[in-house]
Amino acid sequence: MHRGAPRCMKIVLFSREHIVERTANIVGCSEELKKETNATMSVEKTLVIGPTFEEMLHPEKIEPQVRQKALRMREEDPLDPINLYNITWRGPDNQIYYEIIPQELTNVEANIVVIYAKDFPTGSHKVGASYSILVEKELAGEVNPGIHVLVWPSTGNYGIGGAWWDAA
């Protein structure tokens, strides 16, 4: 397995109704590396992950049927792994939810903008931070779903995000 920056991976998204399989570039990889990765991955080593970082930033780039199912499952079954595709600051309407705190409250001349993550899986933005670490560890071959048990060192939002990964 290649060490260092994430390369490419074979993604299998498991859900109760179907399996969507595709090859995705996280940082970019050569065709040779894609072929090598796909050829060497067995069922036991298949990574169970969600969106690329680009898809988290721009969820409109997620395949429409996957995005729609993820939005539906957010309400119906929060532990369905397709909820990985709900890790984004954008809501179902593709808008970023934020509030600008009035200067009368802050007594600060600069605008203070608060974005919130109530629509993330777990209601916590830390699910994204724990996801990024999980993806890096999977790509480096240091974590294998179904073999390793992950311990998330916090009782706060970061730990909640990690616990969600273990449950999903």
Beta strands, then each sheet from edge to edge (+ up, - down):
strand 1: 8-14
strand 2: 19-25
strand 3: 98-101
strand 4: 112-115
sheet 1: 1+ 2-
sheet 2: 3+ 4-
end
